[in-house]
Amino acid sequence: MEDYDINLLISLPFNFPDSFPKVILEEQSFNELYPLPHLSKFKSLCLFDEVVASPNPENPMGILCSTIEKSREILLKGILKQNLNDYAEEFDTYWTEDSKGFFLSFVDPSDMPKEVFLIPFKYGNWKERGIFSDQKGPAIRWIQNLGGTYNEDDITRVLYVPLNESMKYPFPKNNKDIYLLLKENQCNLKDYFRFLSNSKRPSKVLFSIHSHNEYAWGVWEHQKPFKKVVTNYKGRKRIQTGLKGFRKNSQNGWLELIKDFPRMEITRYSVEDVRASRLKSRGGDGKVNNLGLRVAIIGCGAVGSHIAQSLFDIGIQELLLIDYDTLSFGNINRHLCGADQVGLLKTESVKSKLRRHYPTSHIHVYNDNVLSLLKLNQNSLNSYDIVITAISNTPTELRLNELHLENIIKKPILHLWVEPYLAGGHAIWIDPNNKTSLKMLFDNGIYKYQILKNGNLYTKKELGCSTSYVPYGVLELKKFIIEVTIFIQQQLNNEKKCSKAFTWLGNLTEQKKNRRLLAPMWVGANDFSTRSINLETSQDSVDTYDV
């Protein structure tokens, strides 16, 4: 290749040709060429993005030829300096190579520099040393939700600097490089020098690079001044740790970076952005419309616990959980929480599980009956955007409906419940602008749109007092939860605020097979379909559809 004699070592993985070969440069070739784009310090070449490219297992020799040709192409472009922009396009990868540690951040990017907090923490065997945040409170809650530990005395302030231009390679290595980088990005150098003058070394600086509507993050750290100086008098060597002409321990950011210690090396750290908006974009549909919504869930049994989980799936992260009951072994087969939570209050077990999964969550609990909460403060639910009941207790639901009609509860209420063997599930959304009386939907305690003709016949009881239960499996429950979550999202997006009844039909064929009688209106309905009914007009607003 040109004037280079390059030796490649090609390693075939155990599942070749289902996976691409790995390519490593022989030691001497690596030493001659490194650094080059797509060549790691571990001597390996990054050739194919396996998310967008896959090998053809029926042509193994073709895979090997493509691998060798791709290696030649990447190395040649690197030698001729034709792909240096790839350093910027894949900044995180190259910045991490010489990183001395790892951090997390949910600092909101801005156009101007600002001081933020660094909260060091420990959690299990994580390699991350701490988290950056605009405010201490949310970061501390994040650590506590995760189950990590921190020390208040270790919390420090660091400077956040937004960079307008992609960082060119080679990346900054010393104080003077940082000065030139900031100057190139037209940053406010006075503020930067002021921060360094007032900060104890080592001093970390968090930065972001905005490119193609994405953010890359990193940290550089200015070390305590130190350099060997050779004096003119007899060539004696001494160590300089302070500024010339200043008292010991004096600091001046400008003199340190430019005049006295310009060659002082910086330390690099990697940073992962864990803002909820970024994670939603990286691992979801990118929609963050629901991040600011707050939801109160009354009842944390099987239905309530799974609906709580599903709300996080659509971006809602602040909940109030209301229940007085404890989790038992009889619950765990279809509950969100398992045996390790048995004996705990259902609210606390759901809170514990969700906040570890979503450390940015904010979950409150009330461990008593919802009516006792309203007796203490009748406006307590009005600070939430939606109230969801999942208690299957008609008297309590009717009482809540009365408070809704009397405008004491001023927010939308969604009533949820399921039928035995999950023949189906129901959701009634009552909007405060289009209030509906629940009593109008029941006749002698039987719901107008009930699926089983007489659901009470199918409840079961164990040998004990108050041991009745409704039999159904968790798989069907999850199907219902998915559909009702889609219904909730549709209601949130619907500009025309109205009250609706939603019915999810389960495996009706199975009900007929087991001789469970269906209500006449559902005899001809399809398995796993839904029906939405506008309560204002009592007309079907969405046709039945198959899932």
DRENTIZA-218366 format. One record per residue (C-alpha): x, y, z. Coordinates in steps of 0.1 Angstrom, whole numbers, plus 5000, padded with zeros to 4 digits. Example, Ala and Ser with C-alpha at 12.3 -4.5 7.8 and 13.67 -1.06 7.14 Angstrom:
2
512349555078
513749895071
//
This chain:
547
500050005000
501850314987
505250315005
503950105034
504249735040
501349655062
500649325078
497049245088
496048975112
492548845103
490648665131
487548455122
484948455150
483448115161
480248205142
481848305109
480448355083
477448475103
479648755117
482348975101
486048885107
488149095131
491149275117
494249365138
497449535126
500749355133
502849535159
505349705136
502649815111
500649965140
503550155154
504250305120
500650415113
498950495147
497050715151
494650695122
490850715120
489150385128
492350235142
492150175179
494950175204
494349805207
495549775171
492049675158
490349825128
486649935129
485349835095
481649765095
478749915115
476849585122
473649775128
473449875091
475549605075
475449225077
477548955061
476248715035
476748365051
476348205017
479548375004
482348335030
485148415005
483248734995
483148835032
486948795035
487548985003
485249265014
487049275048
490449305032
489349565007
487649775034
490749755056
492849875026
490450165019
490350285055
494150275060
494850445027
492450725034
494050765068
497550775055
496551035028
494651225055
491351205035
489151095064
490251325093
486651445096
485851105109
487551205142
484751465146
481951235134
482950965159
484251195186
483050985216
485050685205
488350865200
488051085231
487350775252
490550595241
492850805264
490150865290
491250825327
487650765339
483950785333
481151015343
477451065337
475651395331
472151525328
473251895325
471052075300
473152215272
473152585268
474752855246
476653015274
479152875300
477752805335
478752645367
477252305374
477652045402
479651725402
478351465426
480751175430
478950845439
479450475441
477150205429
478049835427
480849765402
480050065380
483050235365
481250575365
482750805392
480051065394
477251265378
477051625365
473951815371
472652175370
471152135405
472251915434
468751795444
467851595412
471351435411
471151325447
467651185442
468951005410
471750845431
469450745459
466850605435
469550395419
470650275454
474050435452
475950625479
477550975479
479251205503
478051565506
481551685513
482751555479
480351765459
482052025438
481252295413
482752265378
482552485347
480452385318
481652515284
479652475252
481852445221
480452575188
482952385166
483752015164
487051935182
489751875156
492251585159
494751565175
492651655206
494051905231
496751765253
497952065274
496952395289
497852595258
495852365235
492852435257
493452805254
493652785216
490452565215
488452815236
489753105215
488852925183
485252865197
485053235207
484353145243
484453405270
488053365282
487653605311
485053385327
487153085321
490253235336
488253365365
486953005372
490452865372
491753145394
489053055420
489152675417
491252425436
493352205414
492751965398
489852155381
487451965359
485652135330
482651975314
482052055277
479551975249
479851975212
476752035192
476751875157
473851745134
471351805162
473251575185
475451645215
478751495224
480151535259
483451515276
485651645305
489151785306
490951845339
493652105347
496251955370
498052115398
500952315383
504252125381
507252145359
510952095360
512952405354
516652425344
518252745357
520852945338
523152925368
525252605364
522252435347
520652345381
517252175380
514352265402
510652205404
508252495398
504752455414
503652815416
503453135395
506553335391
506453655412
503353545432
502953405467
502853035473
499452885464
498453195444
496353125413
495853305381
494153115353
495553325324
499253305336
498952935343
497552835309
499553075287
502753195305
503952975333
502552625326
501352615289
502752255285
501152115316
499151815304
495451795309
493551475319
490651355298
487451185310
484551035292
480951145298
477650975289
474551195286
471751035306
469151315303
465651165300
465251335266
468451185252
467550835265
464050865251
465550955217
468250685219
466050405231
462550515220
460650725196
462251055207
458951195218
459251385251
455751545253
454851365284
458051425305
456351705325
453151525333
452251405368
449951105374
448250975405
447550605406
445050475431
445650105436
448949925432
447849575426
448449385393
446649635371
447949945389
451549825391
451749745353
450050065343
452650255364
455350085344
453650165311
453350535320
457150545321
457250385287
455450685273
457650935291
455751015323
458151005353
456351165382
453850955400
451750945432
451050585443
448050525466
447350195483
447250055519
447849685511
450949485513
452349245487
451848875493
453048555475
449548525461
450048855442
453448805426
452648585397
450948875379
452249175398
455149395386
457149315417
458348975428
459148755458
461948985471
459249255478
456749025496
455649185529
456349535518
453649785511
452649765474
453350135470
456850105483
457649785463
456449945430
458350265439
461550075446
461349875414
460550175391
463050425406
465950185401
464950135365
464350505360
466550695384
465251035370
461850935383
460051125411
457650895429
455550985460
453450735480
450350755503
449850435523
446150455530
442750475514
442350745488
439250875506
441250935538
443751135517
440851345503
439451395538
442851535549
443151755518
440351755492
442651925467
445451675470
444751515436
444451835417
448251895415
448351585392
447451595355
445651255355
444051045382
443950665375
441950425396
442850055395
441049925426
437949735412
435949885441
432750025427
431650225459
435050405460
434950475423
431450615425
432450835454
435350965434
433051025405
430751235428
433651445439
434551485402
430951595393
431051845423
434251985408
436251905439
438451675418
439251895388
441451665367
440651375342
439951045360
440650715343
438950405359
440550075350
439549715357
439649365342
437149085340
437748715351
440048515329
440748845312
437848795289
438449175286
439349495303
437749835306
438850195309
436450485315
438050835309
436051105324
437151455314
436451755337
435151945306
432751665297
431751505330
429751185330
428051005358
429450655364
426050545377
424550595342
426950315330
425950055356
422649875360
422349695394
426049685397
426649545362
428649745337
426749845306
429549705283
430549405304
431949115283
431048805304
427348785310
427748725347
431348785357
430748725394
430148355386
433848315377
435548465408
437348205429
437948165467
440647985487
439947825521
439948135543
438248455551
438348735524
440348515500
438248575469
440148665438
439648715400
441548465380
443548585350
447048555336
449848805333
450348765296
446748875288
447049155314
450049295296
448149285263
445449495280
447949735295
449549795261
446249875245
444950095274
448350285274
447750355237
444350485246
445750705273
448250855248
445450915223
443451095250
446451315258
446951405222
443251465215
442451835213
438751775216
438351685253
435651435259
434751145281
435150795266
434650425275
437250195262
436849815260
439649565252
438349225242
440548925252
440548575238
436748535234
437248205216
438748065247
435848195268
433348015245
435447705246
435247695284
431547765283
431748105298
428748295285
429348625268
427048925269
424948935237
426649245223
430049075223
429048735209
430148815174
433249025183
436748945173
439448815197
441949075209
440149375195
439149715210
436149935211
436050305220
432750465228
432150845231
430150895263
428851225252
426951085222
426950715233
428050625197
430950415186
433850645177
436350385167
435650065148
436649725162
439949605149
441949295151
445349285169
//
